[in-house]
């Protein structure tokens, strides 16, 4: 008797980790890495790598206040992939959250 392979439904998701982390920060700019990790079901180390990527690409900045970070989105930054050309990070977040998109000034 041959076994039927398990469905592959859990092998992909609609949103990459970078989008998940960005959404959590958009909802709460003072959120802790630990809390992002729990909400996104990632390790704290993975969240820190994603945050570093987002900062390096100018989607995100942070300021240090004591032992806490306060994050600031850079809303006018365009999405990176050529297939996504046009929309800004603010427009993406408006679609994924209840946050309104900020005008791009153009």
Long-range contacts (C-beta under 8 A, 24 or more apart in sequence): 15-96, 17-42, 17-46, 17-50, 18-50, 18-53, 18-54, 19-92, 19-96, 21-47, 21-50, 21-51, 21-54, 22-54, 22-59, 22-60, 22-73, 22-89, 22-93, 23-93, 23-96, 23-97, 25-51, 25-60, 25-71, 25-73, 26-73, 26-93, 26-97, 26-99, 27-97, 27-99, 29-70, 29-71, 29-72, 29-73, 30-68, 30-69, 30-70, 30-71, 31-71, 32-68, 33-69, 59-89, 75-101, 75-102, 76-102, 76-104, 76-105
